[in-house]
């Protein structure tokens, strides 16, 4: 769930307003400050599991990548700012990111090889809003991990079933592959990543 706070603001006002050391997380959606409700335990387990698995790949391949704890992704020319569940940072592109050092803000798709959103009750943000903005930014790979089958039936099937949607940017648009059950995830960023959808869905059970 998300909760909108009254008053439209621009991105600069949002960053200035953000409370320091707060346990509450906020995003900016088209000028609206949105309070992000604390994720449930299974959501956290899935995010943590993926963070570890991808970090292993980064280290093994000796890539100039990192997984920062909390980053604001700002689509250019929009009063929006998102806090993704998992973001892979390309440090080689940080020379272009003028807001990185002081505000931990990324605005260029080239700085983000992979971004992952783990779906919660505000699933429309992941499937519609962020999908469109990440695509427009040119982020090469976008995962939507719907472990609890919360998304719309046109995205995850009818009847609904847990699904991982992986978007690869081709000619400026995401081409979507869907993975369920024991399907092995195919990642263009980490082609040697050897994980099935079920391994990710069951992260909190192993």
trRosetta pair geometry for C-beta under 8 A, 3 or more apart (Angstrom, degrees):
i j d omega theta_ij theta_ji phi_ij phi_ji
1 37 4.6 39 66 -3 82 147
1 120 7.7 -87 -5 134 41 114
1 121 5.1 -3 -52 77 60 133
1 122 6.3 125 -121 -48 14 97
2 27 7.8 -49 -136 42 134 111
2 34 4.7 0 179 -178 126 111
2 35 6.4 154 -163 72 66 53
2 36 6.1 -25 -110 -100 89 49
2 37 6.7 -133 -84 -7 39 90
2 122 4.8 49 -14 -85 106 150
2 125 7.4 77 -19 -40 147 143
3 34 7.0 142 68 -161 38 61
3 35 4.3 -15 59 52 95 110
3 37 7.3 90 -10 -55 97 94
4 29 7.9 -82 -105 51 102 117
4 32 5.0 -27 -143 175 112 123
4 33 7.1 120 -158 77 59 53
4 34 5.6 -32 -95 -101 62 71
4 35 7.8 -151 -69 13 15 78
5 32 7.5 154 52 -177 60 73
5 33 4.4 -26 48 82 112 107
5 34 7.5 -157 6 -83 80 22
5 35 6.5 87 -39 -30 101 99
7 33 7.5 6 75 13 84 111
8 31 3.9 10 -157 156 95 121
8 32 6.5 -45 -107 -72 68 58
8 79 7.8 61 -179 120 93 154
9 13 4.0 -125 -173 92 111 127
9 14 5.2 141 106 -59 125 78
9 17 6.8 -28 -170 -8 171 146
9 28 7.2 -90 76 -131 99 122
9 31 6.1 161 51 -162 40 68
9 33 6.4 29 26 -42 122 103
9 79 7.2 179 100 -177 53 127
10 13 5.1 94 54 11 70 104
10 14 7.1 -127 102 -9 36 92
10 31 6.9 -21 -84 -113 39 85
10 79 5.0 -101 -137 -115 52 120
11 14 5.4 -55 -150 33 34 116
11 15 6.5 31 156 -17 68 103
11 28 6.4 158 -110 94 66 161
11 74 6.0 70 -149 -137 146 127
11 78 7.7 89 -54 102 124 50
11 79 5.1 -148 -42 -133 78 60
11 80 7.3 -31 -87 37 105 24
11 81 5.9 119 -137 -42 97 114
12 15 6.0 -53 -148 35 31 107
12 16 6.4 28 153 -15 63 110
13 16 5.7 -59 -147 42 31 111
13 17 6.0 31 155 -23 67 112
14 17 5.7 -60 -145 37 27 111
14 18 6.7 46 155 -44 62 92
14 26 7.8 -154 -169 123 100 122
14 28 4.4 -22 -129 -72 164 141
14 33 6.3 174 -122 -91 99 97
14 79 7.5 137 -16 -174 131 86
14 81 6.0 174 110 21 145 134
15 18 5.9 -31 -153 0 33 116
15 72 7.2 -149 -99 49 100 174
15 81 7.3 131 -65 -62 87 171
15 103 5.5 1 -164 -151 138 133
15 105 7.1 -40 -103 -62 138 134
17 33 7.3 -71 98 -96 146 146
18 22 7.8 -138 173 20 73 130
18 26 6.4 -159 -117 55 87 124
19 22 4.1 74 94 -45 112 133
19 24 7.5 44 55 62 127 100
22 25 7.7 165 101 -70 102 39
23 38 7.8 -7 151 -83 97 117
24 35 6.1 -28 178 -151 118 102
24 36 7.5 150 -179 57 68 70
25 35 7.6 120 80 -162 48 54
25 36 4.3 -32 87 55 98 120
25 83 5.7 -114 180 68 123 162
26 33 5.7 -9 -172 -172 125 92
26 34 6.4 146 -160 75 68 49
26 35 5.8 -37 -101 -101 81 50
26 36 6.5 -166 -91 2 23 89
26 83 7.8 99 77 -10 34 132
27 33 7.8 156 83 -156 38 48
27 34 4.8 -19 65 62 85 106
27 36 6.1 72 -8 -48 99 112
27 80 7.7 9 165 -170 94 75
27 81 6.2 -160 -159 91 65 66
27 82 5.4 21 -141 -116 123 48
27 83 5.7 -129 -81 9 95 89
28 31 7.0 25 -179 -87 98 9
28 32 7.0 151 -159 73 57 41
28 33 5.9 -29 -101 -98 73 56
28 34 7.1 172 -94 14 19 86
28 79 6.3 -93 151 153 123 70
28 80 5.4 -176 103 -142 85 34
28 81 4.3 47 36 31 107 87
28 82 8.0 -106 49 -55 63 46
29 32 5.0 -28 68 63 83 97
29 34 5.2 38 1 -22 113 131
29 80 5.8 30 -123 -123 32 97
29 125 7.4 -87 -102 -122 137 112
29 129 6.6 -14 -141 -170 112 153
30 78 7.0 -57 -97 -176 61 102
30 79 6.2 70 -157 76 28 89
30 80 5.8 2 -50 -70 45 101
31 79 4.4 44 -69 103 70 137
31 80 8.0 -51 -23 -66 45 63
36 83 7.0 -104 -14 57 159 125
37 120 7.6 -158 70 140 99 149
37 121 7.9 -2 54 41 134 116
39 43 3.7 -113 175 94 119 139
39 44 5.6 148 99 -52 116 80
39 47 7.6 71 99 -8 165 138
39 118 7.5 51 -138 92 150 119
39 120 5.9 -125 -117 -80 88 139
40 43 5.1 100 58 6 69 107
40 44 7.3 -135 102 -4 37 91
40 120 7.5 148 10 -125 91 109
41 44 5.6 -60 -152 37 35 111
41 45 6.3 36 153 -23 70 104
41 204 6.7 105 134 -135 92 148
42 45 5.4 -49 -147 33 36 115
42 46 6.5 37 155 -19 66 102
42 147 6.7 -150 145 108 112 139
42 148 7.2 106 100 -63 137 111
42 204 5.0 -105 -123 2 67 156
43 46 6.0 -56 -152 34 29 109
43 47 6.5 25 153 -15 63 109
43 85 8.0 -112 172 -126 96 139
43 118 5.5 141 -158 124 83 129
43 120 5.9 11 -105 -82 149 102
43 147 7.6 179 -97 46 56 129
44 47 5.7 -57 -147 40 32 111
44 48 6.0 30 157 -18 67 110
45 48 5.8 -57 -144 40 27 110
45 49 6.1 31 157 -23 64 108
45 203 4.7 165 141 105 94 102
45 204 3.2 72 113 -76 172 96
46 49 5.8 -54 -146 34 27 113
46 50 6.5 22 158 -14 62 108
46 118 5.3 143 97 -133 123 140
46 145 6.1 177 157 134 134 141
46 147 5.3 -134 -84 -35 155 154
46 200 6.1 60 -146 171 94 80
46 201 7.3 -1 -105 -115 117 29
46 203 4.9 144 -97 36 49 139
46 204 7.0 -51 -44 -29 67 97
47 50 6.1 -61 -151 39 28 107
47 51 6.3 32 153 -25 64 108
47 85 4.9 -113 -115 173 122 113
47 86 5.9 -178 -153 -48 85 107
47 116 7.8 162 -124 108 75 120
47 118 5.2 -103 -67 -10 92 150
48 51 5.5 -53 -147 31 32 116
48 52 6.6 29 157 -16 65 103
48 203 7.3 158 68 153 81 135
49 52 6.1 -59 -155 35 29 107
49 53 6.4 22 154 -14 65 111
49 200 6.5 165 103 -135 132 60
49 203 3.5 -110 -25 -144 158 135
49 204 7.9 -111 -35 -49 128 56
50 53 5.7 -57 -142 41 33 109
50 54 6.0 24 163 -13 69 110
50 86 5.7 -86 104 -54 121 171
50 116 6.2 -116 138 117 153 170
50 118 7.9 -176 14 -67 143 117
50 145 7.3 -123 -52 -56 152 162
50 200 6.5 37 -71 -133 99 107
50 203 7.6 -65 -30 -88 72 156
51 54 6.3 -62 -145 41 23 103
51 55 6.1 27 156 -23 62 111
51 67 5.8 147 -150 155 90 156
51 86 5.7 -147 -78 -119 83 120
52 55 5.7 -57 -146 35 28 114
52 56 6.6 34 155 -24 62 101
53 56 5.9 -50 -157 27 31 114
53 57 7.1 28 148 -15 61 103
53 193 6.8 80 150 -147 110 103
53 195 6.2 41 -178 -62 157 138
54 57 5.5 -51 -155 34 41 113
54 58 6.5 44 148 -22 69 102
54 67 6.7 113 96 -73 115 138
54 86 7.3 118 28 170 151 134
54 88 6.5 -111 160 -80 137 117
54 114 7.4 -143 -146 88 143 147
54 190 6.5 -142 -131 -34 80 162
54 193 7.3 -8 -97 -107 67 130
55 58 5.6 -50 -148 34 36 114
55 59 6.4 32 155 -16 66 105
55 67 5.8 -82 -80 7 95 137
56 59 6.0 -58 -150 39 29 108
56 60 6.1 28 155 -20 66 110
57 60 5.7 -55 -140 38 30 111
57 61 6.1 11 166 -3 66 113
57 190 4.5 26 163 -141 161 130
57 192 6.7 162 -129 74 108 95
57 193 5.8 -34 -75 -80 148 88
58 61 6.4 -69 -144 47 22 97
58 63 5.1 -92 -148 51 70 108
58 65 4.7 -115 -133 76 121 113
58 66 7.4 130 175 -89 158 28
58 67 7.4 -160 -7 -27 158 99
58 88 7.4 -174 -77 -141 127 112
59 62 7.3 21 -177 -74 33 47
60 192 8.0 -100 99 87 140 139
61 190 7.9 -144 -14 -123 147 83
61 192 8.0 158 -64 36 116 128
64 90 6.6 58 96 -161 92 62
64 91 4.7 -112 159 52 95 101
64 92 4.8 80 97 -37 147 98
65 88 5.4 -7 -171 -179 125 98
65 89 6.2 144 -161 74 65 53
65 90 5.9 -33 -101 -95 78 51
65 91 6.9 -167 -99 -4 22 87
65 113 6.7 -55 -110 21 128 134
66 88 7.6 152 76 -159 32 55
66 89 4.7 -22 63 60 82 110
66 91 6.1 65 -2 -50 108 108
67 86 6.8 -22 -153 -161 114 84
67 87 7.0 147 -145 77 64 53
67 88 6.1 -35 -90 -103 78 57
67 89 7.0 176 -87 10 24 91
68 71 4.9 86 85 -47 129 110
68 87 6.6 -23 50 77 87 107
68 89 5.5 51 -10 -25 103 141
68 104 7.1 -176 159 -154 151 113
70 83 6.3 -13 -156 -147 84 112
70 104 6.7 49 102 142 74 152
71 83 7.2 150 71 -132 45 63
71 84 7.2 -14 68 36 95 92
71 87 5.3 -85 48 59 132 153
71 89 7.1 159 -67 -75 160 118
71 104 5.4 -129 -120 163 60 97
71 105 7.5 142 -174 -107 75 24
71 106 5.8 17 170 -1 123 113
72 81 4.6 -5 -172 -176 112 113
72 82 7.0 133 -158 61 57 35
72 83 6.3 -37 -98 -79 59 73
72 103 7.0 -47 39 144 129 95
72 104 6.1 101 14 105 86 82
72 105 4.7 -29 76 -106 105 74
72 106 7.3 167 85 23 52 67
73 81 6.9 151 69 -158 43 56
73 82 4.6 -26 58 62 100 92
73 83 7.7 173 13 -78 85 23
73 84 6.1 39 -7 -20 133 106
73 87 7.1 -178 -57 -103 119 145
73 105 7.8 153 -95 -158 16 62
73 106 5.5 -26 -110 69 64 96
73 107 7.8 146 -164 -87 53 37
73 112 7.0 28 -115 -67 120 158
73 115 7.2 34 -78 -121 160 146
73 134 7.7 11 149 -94 148 85
73 137 7.7 -48 175 -74 109 174
74 78 7.5 -179 180 68 71 84
74 80 6.9 151 -142 88 58 63
74 81 5.0 -19 -90 -102 81 83
74 82 8.0 176 -73 19 36 70
74 99 7.5 18 20 63 142 154
74 105 5.3 14 -7 -172 122 110
74 106 7.1 165 23 77 76 41
74 107 4.9 -30 74 -94 96 87
75 78 4.4 8 88 38 106 129
75 80 5.4 15 32 67 107 116
75 107 7.6 121 -134 -144 7 73
75 133 4.2 -90 -70 -164 143 110
75 136 6.4 47 -149 82 120 116
75 137 5.6 -114 -117 -64 76 109
76 107 5.7 88 -70 -179 81 107
76 137 7.1 138 3 -109 89 82
78 133 7.0 -99 49 -124 164 119
80 133 6.5 -97 95 -116 151 158
81 105 7.3 -58 -133 -126 119 106
82 130 5.9 98 -115 -111 161 110
82 133 7.4 146 -17 90 136 143
84 87 4.8 107 70 -56 127 100
84 115 5.1 -88 -138 -166 167 102
84 116 6.7 115 168 63 116 45
84 117 5.9 -95 -144 -78 85 77
84 130 7.8 129 -94 -158 92 143
85 116 5.8 -73 75 103 99 82
85 117 5.5 120 11 -130 108 39
85 118 4.6 -117 123 12 179 93
86 114 8.0 -21 119 121 97 97
86 115 7.3 156 90 -160 62 44
86 116 4.0 -1 61 56 107 112
86 118 7.6 68 -4 -25 102 100
87 106 7.7 170 172 30 148 151
87 112 6.0 -55 -164 -134 101 108
87 114 7.6 165 -154 94 40 61
87 115 5.3 -1 -112 -115 76 80
87 116 7.6 -151 -68 27 40 70
88 112 6.7 116 72 -160 65 59
88 113 5.0 -52 98 59 120 94
88 114 4.2 40 24 53 127 93
88 115 7.3 -128 24 -68 74 46
88 189 6.9 135 63 166 160 154
89 94 7.8 36 172 -68 110 106
89 106 7.4 -144 -118 -78 95 148
89 111 6.5 -17 -150 165 70 84
89 112 6.8 -31 -104 -99 47 61
90 93 4.7 48 99 10 108 111
90 94 7.8 -167 101 -36 61 75
90 110 6.6 -86 66 151 144 62
90 111 5.4 -152 52 -153 92 36
90 112 6.9 -121 6 -51 95 17
90 113 5.4 104 -52 -30 110 98
91 94 5.5 -26 -162 -13 50 121
92 95 8.0 -33 165 2 43 100
93 96 5.7 -39 175 28 75 113
93 97 7.0 74 125 -25 79 105
93 108 6.3 -138 159 92 127 129
93 110 4.6 179 -126 120 151 96
93 111 4.2 -144 96 -88 127 67
94 97 5.0 -58 -150 32 54 116
94 100 5.4 -94 -156 63 97 175
94 111 6.6 93 -77 -126 54 114
96 108 5.4 13 109 -10 130 160
96 110 7.2 44 47 72 151 121
96 111 7.1 -140 67 -58 108 111
97 100 3.9 64 117 -35 119 118
97 105 7.3 -178 -176 93 105 65
97 106 5.7 -39 -126 -118 136 62
97 107 6.5 152 -125 28 81 83
97 108 6.4 -123 -77 17 85 109
97 111 5.8 62 -58 -88 127 155
99 102 6.7 -81 -161 57 53 88
99 103 4.7 -40 175 53 93 118
99 104 7.9 -47 133 52 84 18
99 105 3.7 -23 115 63 125 117
99 106 7.9 -143 75 -60 100 23
99 107 6.8 79 31 -20 120 115
100 103 7.4 -90 -114 58 6 67
100 104 6.6 36 -157 -113 51 28
100 105 6.5 -122 -81 57 43 55
100 106 6.7 46 -92 -80 95 67
106 111 4.8 -148 -154 98 117 140
106 112 6.1 112 140 -49 148 111
107 111 7.8 61 51 23 41 138
107 137 7.7 -141 177 -139 46 116
108 111 4.8 93 74 -6 90 104
108 112 7.7 163 95 4 55 88
108 137 7.4 161 -163 -177 20 98
108 138 7.8 -28 -178 66 59 113
109 112 6.1 -80 -154 49 41 95
109 134 7.9 112 -111 -172 100 59
109 137 4.4 150 -66 136 97 81
109 138 3.1 -158 32 84 164 80
109 139 4.5 -132 -138 -61 91 46
109 140 6.9 123 165 -30 106 64
109 169 7.9 54 -178 -48 142 172
110 138 7.1 -2 -40 108 66 119
112 115 5.4 16 167 -51 125 105
112 137 7.7 20 47 124 129 131
112 139 4.9 -32 94 -124 115 103
112 140 7.9 -178 101 20 67 77
113 139 8.0 107 172 -166 6 75
113 140 5.8 -25 -154 45 52 122
113 141 6.5 10 153 29 62 107
113 189 4.8 121 150 -127 112 128
114 139 7.9 114 -115 172 13 101
114 140 7.3 -49 -70 73 54 91
114 141 4.6 -22 -107 79 75 112
114 142 7.7 173 -156 -79 54 33
114 143 7.3 21 -174 -6 97 103
114 187 7.3 12 -109 -163 138 120
114 189 4.5 -101 -55 16 118 169
114 190 7.5 -20 -48 -9 157 101
115 134 6.0 -135 63 -135 143 136
115 139 5.4 -13 4 174 122 149
115 141 7.4 160 25 91 60 62
115 142 5.4 -11 67 -112 92 74
115 143 7.5 -166 96 29 46 71
116 142 7.7 164 -87 -161 38 48
116 143 4.3 -7 -116 63 83 110
116 145 6.3 25 -175 -12 104 114
117 125 8.0 -144 -170 107 152 92
117 126 4.3 -171 116 -124 144 113
117 130 6.1 101 -49 96 155 156
117 142 7.7 7 6 -174 97 91
117 143 7.2 -177 32 92 57 63
117 144 5.6 -10 68 -114 97 65
117 145 7.1 -172 93 25 45 77
118 145 4.6 -28 -111 70 67 112
118 147 6.9 -4 -161 0 96 111
119 123 4.8 30 -161 -113 112 93
119 126 5.4 -116 -100 36 82 160
119 127 8.0 29 -108 -39 120 96
119 144 6.3 51 -54 179 106 87
119 145 6.4 -155 -1 85 82 51
119 146 4.2 14 19 -105 146 70
119 147 7.2 178 49 19 92 65
119 148 7.0 -137 91 42 101 90
119 150 5.3 -171 136 52 120 116
119 151 6.0 -71 -146 -49 160 98
120 123 7.1 -160 74 -63 34 69
120 150 7.1 2 172 52 16 169
121 150 6.4 -119 -102 -165 41 146
122 125 4.9 19 140 4 102 119
122 126 7.7 115 108 -12 74 89
123 126 5.7 -57 -161 37 51 108
123 127 6.0 26 153 -5 82 114
123 146 7.1 51 -133 -116 124 110
123 150 4.8 -178 -55 113 138 105
123 151 4.6 -158 172 -93 143 66
123 152 7.3 177 111 -19 128 70
124 127 6.0 -67 -136 50 33 98
124 128 5.2 -11 179 19 74 120
124 129 6.9 66 132 -7 75 100
124 152 7.9 60 -89 -31 77 111
125 128 7.0 -67 -116 54 12 83
125 129 4.8 -39 -145 44 55 123
125 130 5.7 50 154 -14 74 104
126 129 7.8 8 -26 51 14 83
126 130 5.5 -25 -122 45 37 124
126 131 6.9 69 153 -40 43 92
126 144 5.1 126 154 -129 118 110
126 151 7.6 -87 76 -93 115 114
127 131 5.8 -2 179 -24 25 136
127 144 6.4 73 -82 -139 70 161
127 151 5.6 117 -54 -140 142 119
127 152 6.8 -163 105 19 169 103
127 155 5.5 -68 -131 -86 139 157
128 131 6.0 -57 -128 34 4 114
128 132 6.6 -3 167 -13 51 110
129 132 6.4 -68 -159 33 20 104
129 133 6.6 3 157 -5 61 113
130 133 5.7 -61 -142 45 36 105
130 134 5.7 33 162 -19 73 109
131 134 6.3 -58 -141 38 20 105
131 135 6.3 20 158 -18 59 112
131 142 6.9 144 -122 129 63 153
131 144 7.5 -18 -80 -58 105 131
131 167 7.3 126 -143 -31 92 162
131 174 7.0 -93 -169 22 91 154
132 135 5.8 -59 -150 37 26 113
132 136 6.3 23 155 -17 64 110
133 136 5.6 -54 -143 38 32 110
133 137 6.3 34 155 -21 65 106
134 137 5.7 -54 -148 36 31 114
134 139 4.5 -52 -175 36 88 132
134 142 5.0 105 123 -90 147 142
134 167 8.0 114 102 79 123 140
135 138 7.8 41 171 -66 31 28
135 139 7.4 -72 -74 43 25 85
135 142 7.4 -75 -63 -1 71 150
135 167 7.3 -69 -84 150 98 147
135 169 6.9 163 -136 -107 67 100
135 172 7.6 78 169 166 89 59
135 173 6.5 21 -166 -134 125 44
135 174 5.1 -92 -102 -22 113 103
138 169 6.5 97 -157 -166 51 163
138 172 7.4 -48 -100 -122 82 66
139 142 5.9 81 103 -61 118 100
139 169 6.9 159 87 -43 43 137
140 168 7.1 -6 165 -153 72 62
140 169 4.9 -111 -137 28 43 118
140 188 7.0 -111 149 87 112 124
140 189 6.8 127 97 -70 121 102
141 166 7.0 -14 -166 -172 95 90
141 167 6.9 158 -155 84 45 62
141 168 5.8 -9 -105 -105 80 62
141 169 7.1 -108 -59 -3 42 88
141 187 6.6 69 -169 -157 155 82
141 188 5.7 -170 -80 51 128 98
141 189 5.0 -117 20 -25 154 115
142 166 7.6 155 83 -157 47 45
142 167 4.3 -7 60 56 94 112
142 169 8.0 78 -3 -48 96 91
142 174 6.3 -51 42 -112 118 138
143 164 6.2 -16 -164 -173 103 97
143 165 7.1 149 -157 81 50 53
143 166 5.3 -15 -102 -103 78 71
143 167 7.6 -161 -73 21 31 73
144 151 7.5 63 148 -68 130 150
144 155 7.8 -54 104 179 147 132
144 164 7.1 164 81 -156 53 48
144 165 4.4 1 52 54 104 103
144 167 7.7 50 -8 -12 96 104
145 164 5.2 -4 -112 -113 65 90
145 200 6.4 -108 -144 150 126 135
146 149 6.1 83 143 -92 103 30
146 150 6.1 -141 -157 37 98 75
146 151 4.9 -58 -121 -6 150 116
146 155 7.4 116 -29 123 163 119
146 156 5.6 -103 97 -86 152 139
146 162 6.2 -174 105 -149 74 55
146 163 5.1 8 60 60 114 74
146 164 7.1 -172 28 -81 70 39
146 165 7.2 37 -1 -2 111 96
147 162 5.3 11 -154 -142 34 119
147 200 7.0 -128 -92 124 110 89
147 201 4.7 161 -139 -124 94 76
148 162 6.9 47 -33 -98 8 96
149 156 5.7 177 -140 138 75 150
149 160 4.2 126 172 143 114 107
149 161 5.5 -79 -104 -168 131 7
149 162 5.0 -85 -51 -65 90 52
149 163 7.1 83 -103 2 74 83
150 160 7.9 99 -50 179 9 147
151 155 4.4 -65 139 77 130 134
151 156 4.8 117 70 -14 108 122
151 160 7.4 163 65 -141 64 117
151 163 7.4 -79 43 54 129 114
152 155 5.1 87 66 9 78 103
152 156 7.3 139 78 18 38 88
153 156 6.8 -83 -128 60 30 71
153 157 6.5 -66 -162 104 68 21
153 158 4.2 39 -166 -71 125 97
153 159 7.9 -79 -123 -148 108 23
153 160 6.0 -98 -99 -73 73 84
155 163 7.1 179 135 78 80 145
155 165 6.7 -62 -175 -51 98 147
156 160 5.2 42 100 -147 114 78
156 161 6.1 -161 160 56 97 54
156 162 7.5 -37 -163 -136 129 8
156 163 4.2 -166 -129 15 91 136
156 165 8.0 -102 -81 -44 78 111
156 178 7.9 170 -116 -149 52 132
157 160 6.2 138 77 -119 75 31
157 161 5.3 -10 63 24 132 96
157 163 6.9 144 3 -56 104 138
161 180 5.9 41 120 -140 121 138
162 180 6.6 135 88 -134 68 86
162 197 7.1 152 119 159 102 116
162 201 5.1 65 154 -110 155 140
163 178 5.4 -21 -167 -164 115 104
163 179 7.0 135 -162 67 62 46
163 180 5.4 -36 -104 -79 70 97
163 197 7.5 -33 -137 -151 31 142
164 178 7.2 148 77 -157 49 52
164 179 4.5 -21 62 61 101 101
164 180 7.5 177 20 -71 73 47
164 185 6.4 -36 101 -104 150 109
164 197 5.2 -158 7 -118 116 99
164 200 6.6 54 -65 69 140 151
165 176 5.4 -17 -169 -159 101 112
165 177 7.5 154 -156 77 51 41
165 178 5.4 -21 -101 -101 70 76
165 179 7.9 -174 -76 20 26 73
166 176 7.0 140 72 -152 43 57
166 177 4.9 -19 62 61 98 92
166 178 7.8 -179 19 -83 72 28
166 179 6.8 34 -8 -6 110 113
166 185 6.8 126 -51 -159 144 90
166 186 6.7 -178 76 71 159 71
166 187 6.8 -121 -149 -94 145 65
167 174 3.3 -10 -169 -163 121 125
167 175 6.8 138 -153 59 63 34
167 176 5.2 -28 -93 -91 75 72
168 174 6.8 124 55 -150 28 65
168 175 5.3 -29 62 57 85 90
168 177 7.4 28 -4 -1 105 105
168 188 5.2 89 -122 -9 123 137
169 172 6.9 2 -173 -118 96 12
169 173 7.1 150 -147 74 61 19
169 174 6.0 -40 -88 -88 57 60
169 175 7.9 155 -106 11 10 77
170 173 6.4 -37 69 67 67 70
170 174 7.8 92 21 -135 75 17
170 175 4.9 8 21 -12 124 120
177 186 6.1 -24 103 56 162 113
179 183 4.0 -152 -153 97 83 130
179 184 7.6 -98 -140 82 131 20
179 185 5.4 -75 -32 -95 179 66
179 186 7.7 169 -69 13 129 76
179 196 7.8 -161 169 -168 121 55
179 197 4.4 180 133 -63 97 118
180 183 5.7 66 49 6 42 124
180 197 5.3 -102 -138 83 14 168
181 196 7.6 -50 121 169 45 116
181 197 6.1 50 46 66 24 122
181 198 5.8 2 -173 -48 33 110
182 196 5.0 -28 -154 -161 49 146
182 197 7.2 -115 -76 42 8 88
182 198 5.6 -19 -81 4 56 126
183 196 6.2 136 73 -153 36 82
183 197 5.2 35 56 -8 89 115
184 194 7.0 -37 -149 -150 115 55
184 195 7.1 128 -151 79 66 36
184 196 5.5 -57 -92 -93 51 70
185 193 6.3 -42 88 109 110 115
185 195 5.1 -3 24 79 119 90
185 196 6.9 171 -15 -123 80 19
185 197 6.6 127 -60 -64 90 64
185 200 7.4 61 -43 -25 137 135
186 191 7.7 5 -162 -131 68 67
187 190 4.6 9 100 56 134 75
187 191 6.4 -144 80 -79 70 36
187 193 5.0 25 30 34 131 133
188 191 6.8 11 -137 -69 28 88
190 193 4.1 64 118 -35 112 113
195 199 5.1 -129 -161 74 81 133
195 200 6.0 71 161 -48 125 97
196 199 4.7 105 55 -1 77 101
196 200 7.4 -146 95 0 47 84
197 200 5.9 -63 -160 38 35 108
197 201 6.2 30 150 -17 71 110
198 201 5.4 -54 -139 41 36 111
198 202 5.8 16 166 -4 71 114
199 202 6.3 -66 -138 49 22 97
199 203 7.3 60 150 -71 56 72
199 206 8.0 -10 -152 -15 69 152
200 203 5.9 -10 -165 -43 37 109
202 205 4.5 -62 -172 43 84 117
202 206 6.0 76 130 -28 98 101
203 206 6.8 -67 -150 29 28 102
